[in-house]
Amino acid sequence: MANRGPSYGLSREVQQKIDRQYDPELEQVLVRWILAQCGGDGGSAVAQPTPGRDGFQQWLKDGTVLCRLINSLHPRGQAPVAKIQASAMAFKQMEQISQFLQAAERYGIAATDIFQTVDLWEGKNMACVQRTLMNLGSLAVAKGDGLFVGDPNWFPKKSQENRRVFSEDKLKEGQSVIGLQMGTNRGASQAGMTGYGMPRQIL
């Protein structure tokens, strides 16, 4: 953690609400995937983290595991992060996290689904870190390029594009049909209506 004092009042409430979004079950899935994915990238095996939110944060904090993860999703020789180096210096660790985030965006993760460097490095929003990694796993499964390692059922399936092509005749035919969005007067009648201002007859 960074050298920050404890938060109080509203800041503390907001931080506690963010911390409650962290999913321990998702943490286990992500750890299993990262260990499987990084096991065959030619480097030494990635060490198992200490269970829990703090252990997960410390495991990813220096950026080396994340960089190895994103490199393992690319063909050999096309790794987006050229140099991965463990360092105790804060700026080096944050630089490696930033390299992972840039590579993840190029891989296809939407900018809105990517966590900020401080979310991980300071442990401010580990739930957001989990969401980014879950989206990365889903995208790796959806690409189907043979580089994903692990069980595809660990991640929700990404929706696939289902493009439809219509002929010119079909498109012209559709222009002459009044869609139901325009409304319809079929079956409408004035049966049972009384004139305005007339009292209702009670028998």
Phi, psi and chi 1 to 4 in degrees:
 res  aa     phi    psi   chi1   chi2   chi3   chi4
   1 MET       -  153.8  -68.5  -73.4 -167.8      -
   2 ALA   -74.6  167.9      -      -      -      -
   3 ASN   -79.2   74.4  -65.1  -33.5      -      -
   4 ARG  -120.9  144.0  -74.9  177.2 -171.9  -90.7
   5 GLY   -77.1  171.0      -      -      -      -
   6 PRO   -67.3  148.1   23.2  -31.2      -      -
   7 SER   -89.7  154.3   52.3      -      -      -
   8 TYR  -130.7  165.7  -62.2   97.8      -      -
   9 GLY    60.5 -132.9      -      -      -      -
  10 LEU   -63.2  -39.5 -175.5   60.0      -      -
  11 SER   -59.4  -40.8  -61.2      -      -      -
  12 ARG   -66.1  -42.4 -174.1 -176.3  177.5   90.1
  13 GLU   -62.7  -43.7  -74.9  178.3   34.4      -
  14 VAL   -62.5  -44.8  169.4      -      -      -
  15 GLN   -64.1  -39.0 -171.3   59.1   49.9      -
  16 GLN   -65.8  -36.8  -74.7  174.2  -20.9      -
  17 LYS   -65.5  -41.4 -169.4  173.6 -178.4 -179.4
  18 ILE   -64.4  -43.3  -69.2  169.3      -      -
  19 ASP   -63.0  -32.2  -69.0  -14.6      -      -
  20 ARG   -69.5  -19.6  -80.9 -164.1  -64.5  -89.9
  21 GLN   -76.0  -13.6  -67.2  173.4   -3.7      -
  22 TYR   -66.6  133.0 -174.2   81.3      -      -
  23 ASP  -110.0  108.1 -173.8   -9.9      -      -
  24 PRO   -62.6  -32.3  -19.9   31.3      -      -
  25 GLU   -68.8  -41.3  -72.1 -179.7   18.7      -
  26 LEU   -65.2  -34.8  179.5   56.0      -      -
  27 GLU   -57.4  -44.8  175.3 -158.7  -51.6      -
  28 GLN   -63.2  -40.9  -68.8  174.5    9.7      -
  29 VAL   -63.3  -46.1  169.7      -      -      -
  30 LEU   -64.8  -39.7  -68.4  171.1      -      -
  31 VAL   -63.6  -44.5  167.5      -      -      -
  32 ARG   -61.3  -41.5  -84.9  159.7   58.2 -158.7
  33 TRP   -66.6  -47.3  173.4   52.6      -      -
  34 ILE   -62.9  -41.1  -67.9  169.0      -      -
  35 LEU   -63.6  -41.2  -69.6  172.5      -      -
  36 ALA   -69.0  -43.8      -      -      -      -
  37 GLN   -67.4  -39.4 -171.1   72.1   43.8      -
  38 CYS   -88.5   -3.3  -64.4      -      -      -
  39 GLY   -70.1  -30.1      -      -      -      -
  40 GLY  -112.1   28.8      -      -      -      -
  41 ASP   -93.4   14.0   67.0   -8.3      -      -
  42 GLY    90.4  -14.9      -      -      -      -
  43 GLY   -94.9 -175.8      -      -      -      -
  44 SER   -71.6  154.9   57.3      -      -      -
  45 ALA   -63.0  144.8      -      -      -      -
  46 VAL   -77.0  134.4  173.0      -      -      -
  47 ALA   -71.2  150.6      -      -      -      -
  48 GLN   -74.1  136.2 -176.0  106.5   12.4      -
  49 PRO   -81.3  165.3   30.3  -34.1      -      -
  50 THR   -72.9  131.8  -52.2      -      -      -
  51 PRO   -60.7  148.6  -20.4   31.6      -      -
  52 GLY   110.6  164.4      -      -      -      -
  53 ARG   -60.9  -44.7 -169.1  171.8   66.3   88.3
  54 ASP   -66.8  -40.2  -68.1  -22.4      -      -
  55 GLY   -64.2  -40.6      -      -      -      -
  56 PHE   -63.8  -42.0 -170.4   61.8      -      -
  57 GLN   -64.7  -44.8 -172.9 -115.7  -12.9      -
  58 GLN   -64.4  -33.8  -71.6  -61.1  -37.6      -
  59 TRP   -65.0  -38.2 -172.3   50.5      -      -
  60 LEU   -96.3  -12.2  -59.6  175.9      -      -
  61 LYS   -57.8  -38.4 -176.2  179.0  175.3 -180.0
  62 ASP   -82.0   -6.2   68.7   -6.8      -      -
  63 GLY    85.5   -9.9      -      -      -      -
  64 THR   -67.9  -41.9   55.2      -      -      -
  65 VAL   -64.4  -42.8  172.8      -      -      -
  66 LEU   -63.4  -42.5  -67.4  175.1      -      -
  67 CYS   -66.5  -38.8  -70.1      -      -      -
  68 ARG   -66.1  -35.5  -75.5 -176.7   61.7 -179.4
  69 LEU   -63.3  -50.5  173.7   64.4      -      -
  70 ILE   -67.7  -33.5 -162.1   70.9      -      -
  71 ASN   -65.5  -35.7  -80.5   -3.2      -      -
  72 SER   -69.4  -16.0   71.2      -      -      -
  73 LEU   -90.5    4.3  -64.9  171.6      -      -
  74 HIS  -117.6  151.8  -70.2   76.9      -      -
  75 PRO   -61.2  153.5  -19.1   29.2      -      -
  76 ARG   -57.4  132.2 -158.8  171.7  -75.0  -80.6
  77 GLY    92.4   -8.5      -      -      -      -
  78 GLN  -118.2   21.6  -63.6  178.4   23.8      -
  79 ALA   -61.2  130.7      -      -      -      -
  80 PRO   -72.0  -27.3   23.8  -30.2      -      -
  81 VAL  -105.6  107.6 -176.8      -      -      -
  82 ALA   -72.6  -41.5      -      -      -      -
  83 LYS  -123.9  116.9 -168.3  175.9 -179.7 -176.6
  84 ILE  -112.9  121.8  -57.2  172.1      -      -
  85 GLN  -140.9  123.9 -173.0  177.9    1.2      -
  86 ALA   -69.0  133.1      -      -      -      -
  87 SER  -146.0  147.5  173.9      -      -      -
  88 ALA   -89.6   -7.7      -      -      -      -
  89 MET   -79.7  131.9  -70.0 -173.1  -76.2      -
  90 ALA   -58.4  -45.3      -      -      -      -
  91 PHE   -66.6  -31.2   78.8   93.7      -      -
  92 LYS   -68.6  -42.2  -81.4  -78.7 -174.0 -170.4
  93 GLN   -63.5  -45.6  -66.8  179.2  -10.5      -
  94 MET   -66.6  -33.5  -66.8  175.0   97.0      -
  95 GLU   -65.1  -40.5 -175.5 -175.9    7.0      -
  96 GLN   -68.9  -36.8  -72.5 -161.9  140.7      -
  97 ILE   -61.5  -43.6  -64.9  170.1      -      -
  98 SER   -62.1  -38.5  -63.6      -      -      -
  99 GLN   -63.0  -40.2  -75.0 -179.3  -45.3      -
 100 PHE   -62.5  -45.9  162.6   76.7      -      -
 101 LEU   -62.3  -42.1  -64.0  175.9      -      -
 102 GLN   -64.7  -42.1  -71.1  163.1   11.4      -
 103 ALA   -66.2  -36.9      -      -      -      -
 104 ALA   -65.4  -38.9      -      -      -      -
 105 GLU   -66.7  -40.7 -166.2  168.1   -9.9      -
 106 ARG   -66.5  -29.3  -73.4 -164.6  -58.9  -88.8
 107 TYR   -68.7  -26.5 -171.4   71.9      -      -
 108 GLY   132.9    1.2      -      -      -      -
 109 ILE   -74.5  132.2  -56.8  -67.6      -      -
 110 ALA   -64.1  143.8      -      -      -      -
 111 ALA   -58.6  -30.7      -      -      -      -
 112 THR   -72.2  -18.2   51.2      -      -      -
 113 ASP   -96.6    4.8  -67.5  -26.3      -      -
 114 ILE  -102.4  133.6  -68.6  180.0      -      -
 115 PHE   -74.4  163.8   64.8   85.7      -      -
 116 GLN   -88.1  154.8  -58.8  -68.1  -48.4      -
 117 THR   -55.1  -42.7  -57.0      -      -      -
 118 VAL   -68.7  -24.9  -68.3      -      -      -
 119 ASP   -57.3  -38.9  -70.0  -21.3      -      -
 120 LEU   -89.0  -50.8  170.7   57.8      -      -
 121 TRP   -62.6  -39.1 -159.5   82.3      -      -
 122 GLU   -95.1   -3.7  -65.3 -176.3    0.4      -
 123 GLY    68.3   27.6      -      -      -      -
 124 LYS   -72.3  -37.9  -74.2  -81.0 -177.8 -168.9
 125 ASN  -145.7   76.6 -166.7  -15.3      -      -
 126 MET   -71.6  -21.8  -70.1  -55.5  -66.3      -
 127 ALA   -65.1  -37.0      -      -      -      -
 128 CYS   -67.7  -37.2 -168.3      -      -      -
 129 VAL   -61.7  -43.7  174.7      -      -      -
 130 GLN   -59.9  -43.3  -76.2 -171.8  -42.5      -
 131 ARG   -63.1  -41.3  -76.8 -166.8  -64.4  -86.3
 132 THR   -61.7  -45.4  -59.6      -      -      -
 133 LEU   -67.3  -35.1  -67.8  172.2      -      -
 134 MET   -66.3  -41.9 -172.0  179.6   68.5      -
 135 ASN   -64.3  -37.4  -77.5  -37.4      -      -
 136 LEU   -63.8  -43.8 -177.6   64.4      -      -
 137 GLY   -62.6  -43.3      -      -      -      -
 138 SER   -61.9  -42.3  -63.5      -      -      -
 139 LEU   -67.4  -39.2 -170.7   57.8      -      -
 140 ALA   -63.0  -38.9      -      -      -      -
 141 VAL   -66.8  -44.8  171.6      -      -      -
 142 ALA   -64.3  -32.2      -      -      -      -
 143 LYS   -65.0  -32.7  -74.6 -158.4  173.0 -168.5
 144 GLY    57.6   35.2      -      -      -      -
 145 ASP   -93.5    6.9   52.3   11.4      -      -
 146 GLY    82.7    2.4      -      -      -      -
 147 LEU   -93.6  -15.5  -65.3  169.0      -      -
 148 PHE   -72.3  134.3  175.0   84.4      -      -
 149 VAL  -119.4  131.4  179.4      -      -      -
 150 GLY   125.6 -164.8      -      -      -      -
 151 ASP   -93.9  118.2 -174.5   -8.1      -      -
 152 PRO   -60.1  -22.4  -20.7   30.7      -      -
 153 ASN   -74.5   -5.9  -63.5  -39.8      -      -
 154 TRP   -66.6  -24.4  -74.3  -19.2      -      -
 155 PHE  -122.8  148.1  -59.4  101.7      -      -
 156 PRO   -67.1  146.4   21.0  -28.8      -      -
 157 LYS   -74.1  138.2  -77.6 -169.5  173.9  178.8
 158 LYS   -79.0  142.8  -74.4  -94.0 -177.6 -164.4
 159 SER   -70.3  140.7   56.8      -      -      -
 160 GLN  -102.0  148.3  -59.0  -72.3  -39.6      -
 161 GLU   -69.9  136.3 -175.9 -178.3   32.1      -
 162 ASN  -124.9   80.1 -172.5    6.0      -      -
 163 ARG   -75.8  137.0 -170.1 -179.2  -69.4  -85.9
 164 ARG  -117.2  138.8  -68.7  169.6  173.4   80.6
 165 VAL  -119.0  123.6 -179.6      -      -      -
 166 PHE  -109.2  146.3  -64.4  103.2      -      -
 167 SER   -74.5  164.9   64.1      -      -      -
 168 GLU   -60.4  -39.1  -76.8  -66.5  -39.3      -
 169 ASP   -62.2  -43.0  -65.5  -22.2      -      -
 170 LYS   -63.7  -41.0  -96.9  -66.7 -172.9 -147.0
 171 LEU   -65.0  -40.1  -69.0  169.9      -      -
 172 LYS   -67.1  -38.5  -77.0  180.0 -178.1  169.9
 173 GLU   -61.2  -38.3 -164.8  179.1  -51.6      -
 174 GLY   -67.8  -25.7      -      -      -      -
 175 GLN   -72.3  -21.8  -70.5  171.3   -3.5      -
 176 SER   -91.0   -4.1   62.4      -      -      -
 177 VAL   -98.6  130.3  176.3      -      -      -
 178 ILE   -83.6  117.9  -62.1  173.4      -      -
 179 GLY   -70.1  154.9      -      -      -      -
 180 LEU   -68.5  -13.9  -74.4  176.5      -      -
 181 GLN   -64.3  -25.0  -67.5   96.1  -32.7      -
 182 MET   -76.0  -12.6  -50.6  -64.0 -177.3      -
 183 GLY    93.3  169.2      -      -      -      -
 184 THR  -145.3  151.6  178.8      -      -      -
 185 ASN  -114.8   14.2   62.7   -2.9      -      -
 186 ARG   -65.7  130.8 -172.2  175.3  -64.4  167.1
 187 GLY    82.9    2.5      -      -      -      -
 188 ALA   -82.9  140.1      -      -      -      -
 189 SER  -152.4  169.5   76.7      -      -      -
 190 GLN  -101.3   15.7  -70.2 -174.9  -40.2      -
 191 ALA   -60.5  133.7      -      -      -      -
 192 GLY    86.3   -4.2      -      -      -      -
 193 MET   -85.7  147.5  -70.2 -175.9   69.6      -
 194 THR  -113.2  158.6   57.0      -      -      -
 195 GLY   -65.9  155.5      -      -      -      -
 196 TYR   -64.0  136.0  -68.6  113.6      -      -
 197 GLY    88.6   -8.1      -      -      -      -
 198 MET   -81.6  134.4  -74.9 -178.9   65.3      -
 199 PRO   -69.1  150.9   26.1  -32.9      -      -
 200 ARG   -78.4  131.8 -169.1  166.6  145.0 -151.9
 201 GLN   -82.6  121.5  -58.9  -62.4  -42.9      -
 202 ILE  -108.4  117.0  -59.8  173.1      -      -
 203 LEU   -96.4      -  -58.0  174.0      -      -
